[in-house]
Amino acid sequence: MALRPVMVNIKALDHSAVGRFWAEALGWSAYSPGVTTYVGPGGGLVWPDPVALGIDVVPVPEPGTTTKNRVHLDLATTSAAHQSELVERLKALGATPADVGQGTVPWTVLADPEGNEFCVLEPREIYRDTGPIAAVVVDCADPRAMGRFWDEALDWTLHEVTDDRAVLRSAKEVGPYLEFLRTPDAKTAPDRVHLDLLPYPGDDKAAEAARLRALGATDLDLGQGDVPWTCLADPEGHEFCVLAPS
């Protein structure tokens, strides 16, 4: 049994507008398969995408808080000129500069039209083949513990684990990285951004959820009611969902 991340879930007041922003930002397409806006590579909706992590923008009635998100996206660039051009293009699309206490750093911190922070990275060799999303980055207190949990939870490979960070990537060596970075900030609000996981065909969602609970995950009630997915939290309270195989 195994699970794979298939998309990043972002809550938004205006899911269509936020979806359009991310589609333009990544050079992808926005699709409306139901009540959400799904953003994925162009050429027609393919889900789950075999390489990319899509973005599913979900409508909610409440705005986000002013608290920094514990999960954000890092965007890849190929040169200093590309980084500068991308930052300017994103601002023209509605992104705004964001100060999360980063100080003087070689990357640029922005926020999407509803205040979700993300980073435009300076060129880094490690991200040369990830596609537009270099990494999904998660703030945490204990990267070693997060590395152990998520290494067991997913079919991805644990590439690095230290006191400061844990790094995973698809065993196929494609798509973005999943990175857990040590941060002193404690959780103060529900996560506005989280991962959605999917069992492989033939695997059982209930059995996968039970396996995750045995690893230290806990059930999560977000007021979701009777839905076909299972809402859980990892040992540090990061929310995620296990979707039902289609």
VENPE-V133668 format. One record per residue. N is the residue number from 1. RES is the residue in one small letter. BURIAL is 1 if it has 16 or more other C-alpha atoms within 10 Angstrom, else 0. D_CENTER is the distance of its C-alpha to the mean C-alpha in Angstrom with 2 decimals. Layout:
n->N res->RES burial->BURIAL d_center->D_CENTER
n->N res->RES burial->BURIAL d_center->D_CENTER
//
This chain:
n->1 res->m burial->0 d_center->22.32
n->2 res->a burial->1 d_center->18.69
n->3 res->l burial->1 d_center->15.22
n->4 res->r burial->1 d_center->12.61
n->5 res->p burial->1 d_center->8.92
n->6 res->v burial->1 d_center->9.49
n->7 res->m burial->1 d_center->6.87
n->8 res->v burial->1 d_center->4.02
n->9 res->n burial->1 d_center->6.78
n->10 res->i burial->1 d_center->8.20
n->11 res->k burial->1 d_center->11.75
n->12 res->a burial->1 d_center->14.45
n->13 res->l burial->1 d_center->18.23
n->14 res->d burial->1 d_center->18.68
n->15 res->h burial->1 d_center->16.11
n->16 res->s burial->1 d_center->18.27
n->17 res->a burial->0 d_center->18.43
n->18 res->v burial->1 d_center->14.77
n->19 res->g burial->1 d_center->14.19
n->20 res->r burial->1 d_center->17.06
n->21 res->f burial->1 d_center->15.81
n->22 res->w burial->1 d_center->12.59
n->23 res->a burial->1 d_center->14.85
n->24 res->e burial->1 d_center->17.33
n->25 res->a burial->1 d_center->15.09
n->26 res->l burial->1 d_center->13.83
n->27 res->g burial->0 d_center->17.19
n->28 res->w burial->1 d_center->15.96
n->29 res->s burial->1 d_center->17.40
n->30 res->a burial->1 d_center->16.76
n->31 res->y burial->1 d_center->18.07
n->32 res->s burial->0 d_center->19.34
n->33 res->p burial->0 d_center->19.85
n->34 res->g burial->0 d_center->20.42
n->35 res->v burial->0 d_center->19.67
n->36 res->t burial->1 d_center->16.14
n->37 res->t burial->1 d_center->15.26
n->38 res->y burial->1 d_center->13.32
n->39 res->v burial->1 d_center->12.50
n->40 res->g burial->1 d_center->13.17
n->41 res->p burial->1 d_center->15.72
n->42 res->g burial->0 d_center->19.18
n->43 res->g burial->0 d_center->22.19
n->44 res->g burial->0 d_center->21.60
n->45 res->l burial->1 d_center->19.05
n->46 res->v burial->0 d_center->18.24
n->47 res->w burial->0 d_center->16.09
n->48 res->p burial->0 d_center->14.67
n->49 res->d burial->0 d_center->14.60
n->50 res->p burial->0 d_center->16.18
n->51 res->v burial->1 d_center->14.29
n->52 res->a burial->1 d_center->11.31
n->53 res->l burial->1 d_center->7.94
n->54 res->g burial->1 d_center->8.83
n->55 res->i burial->1 d_center->7.75
n->56 res->d burial->1 d_center->9.82
n->57 res->v burial->1 d_center->11.37
n->58 res->v burial->1 d_center->13.48
n->59 res->p burial->1 d_center->16.72
n->60 res->v burial->0 d_center->17.72
n->61 res->p burial->0 d_center->21.05
n->62 res->e burial->0 d_center->20.19
n->63 res->p burial->0 d_center->18.89
n->64 res->g burial->1 d_center->16.38
n->65 res->t burial->0 d_center->18.10
n->66 res->t burial->0 d_center->18.91
n->67 res->t burial->0 d_center->17.17
n->68 res->k burial->1 d_center->14.47
n->69 res->n burial->1 d_center->10.94
n->70 res->r burial->1 d_center->10.08
n->71 res->v burial->1 d_center->6.35
n->72 res->h burial->1 d_center->6.16
n->73 res->l burial->1 d_center->6.13
n->74 res->d burial->1 d_center->9.37
n->75 res->l burial->1 d_center->11.53
n->76 res->a burial->1 d_center->14.34
n->77 res->t burial->1 d_center->18.00
n->78 res->t burial->1 d_center->21.18
n->79 res->s burial->0 d_center->23.77
n->80 res->a burial->0 d_center->24.64
n->81 res->a burial->0 d_center->25.90
n->82 res->h burial->0 d_center->22.73
n->83 res->q burial->1 d_center->20.72
n->84 res->s burial->0 d_center->23.35
n->85 res->e burial->0 d_center->23.53
n->86 res->l burial->1 d_center->19.81
n->87 res->v burial->1 d_center->19.83
n->88 res->e burial->0 d_center->22.91
n->89 res->r burial->0 d_center->21.67
n->90 res->l burial->1 d_center->18.55
n->91 res->k burial->1 d_center->20.97
n->92 res->a burial->0 d_center->23.21
n->93 res->l burial->1 d_center->20.52
n->94 res->g burial->0 d_center->20.14
n->95 res->a burial->1 d_center->17.85
n->96 res->t burial->1 d_center->19.55
n->97 res->p burial->1 d_center->19.89
n->98 res->a burial->1 d_center->18.30
n->99 res->d burial->0 d_center->19.92
n->100 res->v burial->0 d_center->17.97
n->101 res->g burial->0 d_center->20.87
n->102 res->q burial->0 d_center->19.91
n->103 res->g burial->0 d_center->23.55
n->104 res->t burial->0 d_center->24.66
n->105 res->v burial->0 d_center->21.98
n->106 res->p burial->0 d_center->21.78
n->107 res->w burial->1 d_center->18.41
n->108 res->t burial->1 d_center->18.09
n->109 res->v burial->1 d_center->16.02
n->110 res->l burial->1 d_center->15.67
n->111 res->a burial->1 d_center->14.50
n->112 res->d burial->1 d_center->14.00
n->113 res->p burial->1 d_center->16.95
n->114 res->e burial->1 d_center->15.90
n->115 res->g burial->1 d_center->15.18
n->116 res->n burial->1 d_center->11.42
n->117 res->e burial->1 d_center->11.58
n->118 res->f burial->1 d_center->10.37
n->119 res->c burial->1 d_center->12.54
n->120 res->v burial->1 d_center->14.76
n->121 res->l burial->1 d_center->15.89
n->122 res->e burial->1 d_center->19.46
n->123 res->p burial->1 d_center->20.26
n->124 res->r burial->0 d_center->19.48
n->125 res->e burial->0 d_center->20.99
n->126 res->i burial->0 d_center->18.32
n->127 res->y burial->1 d_center->15.91
n->128 res->r burial->0 d_center->18.74
n->129 res->d burial->0 d_center->17.73
n->130 res->t burial->1 d_center->13.95
n->131 res->g burial->1 d_center->14.20
n->132 res->p burial->1 d_center->12.99
n->133 res->i burial->1 d_center->9.46
n->134 res->a burial->1 d_center->10.67
n->135 res->a burial->1 d_center->7.90
n->136 res->v burial->1 d_center->4.59
n->137 res->v burial->1 d_center->7.03
n->138 res->v burial->1 d_center->8.15
n->139 res->d burial->1 d_center->11.63
n->140 res->c burial->1 d_center->14.16
n->141 res->a burial->1 d_center->17.94
n->142 res->d burial->1 d_center->18.63
n->143 res->p burial->1 d_center->16.64
n->144 res->r burial->1 d_center->19.36
n->145 res->a burial->1 d_center->19.00
n->146 res->m burial->1 d_center->15.23
n->147 res->g burial->1 d_center->15.96
n->148 res->r burial->0 d_center->18.67
n->149 res->f burial->1 d_center->16.86
n->150 res->w burial->1 d_center->13.82
n->151 res->d burial->1 d_center->16.33
n->152 res->e burial->1 d_center->18.38
n->153 res->a burial->1 d_center->15.78
n->154 res->l burial->1 d_center->14.39
n->155 res->d burial->1 d_center->16.51
n->156 res->w burial->1 d_center->14.73
n->157 res->t burial->1 d_center->16.95
n->158 res->l burial->1 d_center->17.00
n->159 res->h burial->0 d_center->18.04
n->160 res->e burial->0 d_center->18.72
n->161 res->v burial->1 d_center->19.21
n->162 res->t burial->0 d_center->21.12
n->163 res->d burial->0 d_center->21.74
n->164 res->d burial->0 d_center->19.28
n->165 res->r burial->1 d_center->16.31
n->166 res->a burial->1 d_center->15.15
n->167 res->v burial->1 d_center->13.63
n->168 res->l burial->1 d_center->12.88
n->169 res->r burial->1 d_center->12.82
n->170 res->s burial->1 d_center->14.04
n->171 res->a burial->0 d_center->17.75
n->172 res->k burial->0 d_center->18.57
n->173 res->e burial->0 d_center->17.44
n->174 res->v burial->0 d_center->15.55
n->175 res->g burial->1 d_center->12.24
n->176 res->p burial->1 d_center->9.66
n->177 res->y burial->1 d_center->9.83
n->178 res->l burial->1 d_center->8.06
n->179 res->e burial->1 d_center->9.93
n->180 res->f burial->1 d_center->11.40
n->181 res->l burial->1 d_center->13.69
n->182 res->r burial->1 d_center->16.72
n->183 res->t burial->0 d_center->17.15
n->184 res->p burial->0 d_center->20.10
n->185 res->d burial->0 d_center->18.52
n->186 res->a burial->0 d_center->18.72
n->187 res->k burial->1 d_center->16.78
n->188 res->t burial->0 d_center->18.84
n->189 res->a burial->0 d_center->17.07
n->190 res->p burial->0 d_center->14.86
n->191 res->d burial->1 d_center->11.09
n->192 res->r burial->1 d_center->10.33
n->193 res->v burial->1 d_center->6.54
n->194 res->h burial->1 d_center->5.68
n->195 res->l burial->1 d_center->5.31
n->196 res->d burial->1 d_center->8.43
n->197 res->l burial->1 d_center->10.85
n->198 res->l burial->1 d_center->14.07
n->199 res->p burial->1 d_center->17.45
n->200 res->y burial->0 d_center->19.53
n->201 res->p burial->0 d_center->22.54
n->202 res->g burial->0 d_center->25.28
n->203 res->d burial->0 d_center->23.25
n->204 res->d burial->0 d_center->23.59
n->205 res->k burial->1 d_center->20.76
n->206 res->a burial->0 d_center->23.03
n->207 res->a burial->0 d_center->23.88
n->208 res->e burial->1 d_center->20.29
n->209 res->a burial->1 d_center->19.65
n->210 res->a burial->0 d_center->22.93
n->211 res->r burial->1 d_center->22.00
n->212 res->l burial->1 d_center->18.88
n->213 res->r burial->1 d_center->21.20
n->214 res->a burial->0 d_center->23.62
n->215 res->l burial->1 d_center->21.12
n->216 res->g burial->0 d_center->20.62
n->217 res->a burial->1 d_center->18.13
n->218 res->t burial->1 d_center->19.61
n->219 res->d burial->0 d_center->19.86
n->220 res->l burial->1 d_center->18.36
n->221 res->d burial->0 d_center->20.26
n->222 res->l burial->0 d_center->18.48
n->223 res->g burial->0 d_center->21.47
n->224 res->q burial->0 d_center->20.02
n->225 res->g burial->0 d_center->23.48
n->226 res->d burial->0 d_center->24.32
n->227 res->v burial->0 d_center->21.32
n->228 res->p burial->0 d_center->20.76
n->229 res->w burial->1 d_center->17.50
n->230 res->t burial->1 d_center->17.45
n->231 res->c burial->1 d_center->15.58
n->232 res->l burial->1 d_center->15.42
n->233 res->a burial->1 d_center->14.53
n->234 res->d burial->1 d_center->14.50
n->235 res->p burial->0 d_center->17.52
n->236 res->e burial->1 d_center->16.19
n->237 res->g burial->0 d_center->15.18
n->238 res->h burial->1 d_center->11.38
n->239 res->e burial->1 d_center->11.11
n->240 res->f burial->1 d_center->9.96
n->241 res->c burial->1 d_center->11.99
n->242 res->v burial->1 d_center->14.14
n->243 res->l burial->1 d_center->15.18
n->244 res->a burial->1 d_center->18.76
n->245 res->p burial->0 d_center->19.74
n->246 res->s burial->0 d_center->21.24
//
